Amino acid sequence: MPPPSAHESSWHGLRRLLVLYALLLAASALLALLRAFDVAPGAALDAFVAGASGLMVLGFALRDRRKVLPLLDPRNLRLDNAAAIAAGAALTVLALEAYFFLLAALDVPLMHYWSVFEEAGWPLWSAFVLIAAVPAVVEEVAFRGLIYEGLSRVMTRREALLVQAMAFSVLHLSPWVFASHFLIGFSLGMLRDATRSLYPCMLAHAAWNAWVVAEESGLLGG
């Protein structure tokens, strides 16, 4: 039997990543369902799902390490267009703040992440770890690493950028944040392309999530 062509290998790899996405989506849906029925303590549940998702992504990343390792090699990091990156980040943050201000003005019910930890009596630092740090690493390796790279091998770069952003927004299972998280996924995908690295994506992702926790907890004086 002849060896598979590069095109066949790319589609086989994409099917494997679809399994990863299905598992992440199932974990997100299970978390939402258990929260809705108050089956388990919220903070402990968040910690369990974060750990399980991290292990799943680690397993797939090890299997497809050739796709991920170049994005984790500091020697490949490019910052020669730092001014444009900073301007894009500022515009993205302003757009997100305006969007969530509008949702708040319309009394749209949104998930408040810190309240889950506060009600469970968990310290603030645990919320920063489980809401900001862990998702930043796990989701960037999964979406801007594995999934984006896999999609780029079977479609154009622009199509892959849009599809990974859409998949990222759907993962959060809320129609109210679909637009905001599509923008986040799209912006992080562009950041990954601009820098050739996942590290700036992880940093930006963690910074945004940390900002949300700080706002919700009143750490910023709100």
C-alpha positions in Angstrom: 0.0 0.0 0.0 1.5 3.4 -1.0 2.1 5.9 1.8 -0.6 8.6 2.3 -0.2 11.8 0.4 0.4 15.1 2.2 -3.2 16.1 1.6 -4.6 12.8 3.0 -2.3 13.2 6.1 -3.6 16.8 6.6 -7.2 15.6 6.6 -6.4 12.7 8.9 -4.8 15.2 11.3 -7.8 17.5 11.1 -10.1 14.6 12.0 -8.0 14.1 15.1 -8.3 17.7 16.0 -12.1 17.6 15.6 -12.0 14.9 18.3 -10.1 17.3 20.5 -12.6 20.0 19.9 -15.5 17.7 20.5 -14.0 16.7 23.9 -13.4 20.3 24.9 -16.9 21.2 23.8 -18.3 18.3 25.8 -16.3 19.4 28.9 -17.7 22.9 28.6 -21.2 21.7 28.1 -20.9 19.4 31.1 -19.6 22.2 33.3 -22.5 24.4 32.2 -25.0 21.7 32.9 -23.7 20.8 36.4 -23.6 24.5 37.2 -27.2 24.9 36.1 -28.4 22.1 38.4 -25.9 23.0 41.2 -24.6 19.4 41.3 -21.2 20.1 42.6 -19.4 23.0 44.3 -18.6 25.6 41.5 -15.0 26.3 42.2 -14.0 22.6 42.6 -15.9 21.8 39.4 -14.1 24.6 37.6 -10.8 23.2 38.9 -11.6 19.7 37.8 -12.7 20.7 34.3 -9.7 23.0 33.9 -7.4 20.1 34.9 -9.1 17.6 32.6 -9.1 19.9 29.7 -5.4 20.7 30.2 -4.5 17.0 30.2 -6.5 16.4 27.1 -4.8 19.2 25.2 -1.4 18.1 26.5 -2.0 14.6 25.2 -3.0 15.9 21.7 -0.1 18.4 21.7 2.4 15.6 22.4 0.9 13.6 19.6 1.1 16.6 17.2 4.2 18.2 18.7 5.7 19.1 15.4 2.8 21.6 14.9 3.2 23.1 18.3 6.9 23.2 19.1 7.8 25.8 16.5 5.2 28.1 18.1 6.8 27.5 21.5 10.4 28.1 20.4 11.5 31.6 21.7 13.8 31.8 18.8 10.9 32.1 16.4 9.3 35.0 18.2 8.9 38.1 16.1 8.3 41.6 17.6 9.5 43.8 14.7 5.9 45.1 14.3 5.3 45.8 18.0 3.7 49.1 17.4 1.0 47.7 15.1 0.4 44.8 17.6 0.0 47.2 20.5 -2.5 49.4 18.4 -4.5 46.3 17.5 -4.6 45.1 21.1 -5.8 48.5 22.3 -8.6 48.6 19.7 -9.6 45.1 20.6 -9.8 45.9 24.3 -11.8 49.1 23.6 -14.2 47.1 21.4 -14.7 44.5 24.1 -15.2 47.0 26.9 -17.8 48.8 24.8 -19.6 45.5 24.0 -19.8 44.4 27.6 -20.8 47.9 28.7 -23.7 47.6 26.2 -24.7 44.2 27.5 -24.7 45.5 31.1 -26.8 48.5 30.1 -29.3 46.0 28.6 -29.3 43.9 31.7 -28.1 40.8 29.8 -27.4 38.0 32.3 -23.8 37.0 32.1 -21.6 34.5 33.9 -19.7 36.1 36.8 -16.6 34.0 37.3 -15.2 35.4 40.5 -18.6 34.9 42.4 -18.2 31.1 42.0 -14.9 31.2 43.8 -16.1 33.7 46.4 -19.1 31.7 47.3 -16.9 28.6 47.8 -14.6 30.5 50.0 -11.6 30.1 47.7 -8.9 32.8 47.7 -8.6 35.4 45.0 -5.3 34.0 43.7 -7.0 30.7 42.9 -9.4 32.5 40.6 -6.5 34.2 38.8 -4.9 30.8 38.3 -8.0 28.9 37.2 -9.7 31.7 35.2 -6.7 33.6 33.8 -3.5 31.5 33.7 -4.7 27.9 33.0 -7.2 28.7 30.2 -4.7 31.1 28.6 -2.2 28.2 28.2 -4.6 25.4 27.4 -6.8 27.3 25.0 -4.0 28.9 23.1 -2.2 25.6 22.6 -5.5 24.1 21.5 -6.9 26.8 19.3 -4.1 29.1 18.0 -1.7 26.1 18.1 -3.2 22.7 17.1 -6.5 23.7 15.6 -5.4 26.8 13.7 -2.4 24.9 12.3 -4.4 21.9 11.3 -7.1 24.0 9.6 -4.3 26.0 7.7 -3.3 22.7 6.0 -6.7 22.1 4.4 -7.9 25.6 3.8 -6.6 29.1 3.2 -5.0 31.0 6.1 -7.9 33.5 6.2 -10.5 30.7 6.3 -8.6 29.0 9.0 -8.4 32.2 11.0 -12.1 32.7 10.8 -13.0 29.1 11.6 -10.8 28.8 14.6 -12.2 32.1 16.0 -15.7 30.7 15.4 -14.9 27.4 17.1 -13.4 29.4 20.1 -16.5 31.5 20.5 -18.9 28.5 20.3 -16.8 26.8 23.0 -18.1 29.3 25.6 -21.7 28.2 25.0 -23.4 31.6 25.3 -25.0 33.5 22.4 -24.4 36.8 24.3 -20.6 36.4 24.2 -20.4 34.8 20.7 -19.5 38.2 19.1 -17.0 39.2 21.8 -15.2 35.8 21.9 -15.2 35.6 18.1 -13.3 38.9 18.2 -11.0 37.6 20.9 -10.3 34.4 18.9 -9.8 36.4 15.7 -7.4 38.9 17.3 -5.4 36.2 19.0 -5.1 34.4 15.7 -3.8 37.5 14.1 -1.4 38.0 17.0 -0.1 34.4 16.5 0.5 35.1 12.8 2.2 38.4 13.5 4.6 37.1 16.2 5.0 33.5 15.0 4.6 32.4 18.6 2.0 31.4 21.1 3.6 33.2 24.0 2.1 36.7 23.2 -1.2 35.0 22.7 -1.0 33.3 26.1 0.0 36.6 27.7 -2.8 38.6 26.0 -5.4 35.9 26.9 -4.3 35.7 30.5 -4.2 39.5 30.8 -7.8 39.9 29.5 -9.1 37.1 31.8 -7.2 38.6 34.7 -8.7 42.0 34.0 -12.2 40.4 34.1 -11.5 38.7 37.5 -10.0 42.0 38.9 -13.1 43.9 37.8 -15.6 41.4 39.2 -13.7 41.1 42.5 -13.6 44.8 43.0 -9.8 44.7 43.0 -9.8 47.7 40.6 -12.0 49.7 43.0 -15.2 49.2 41.0 
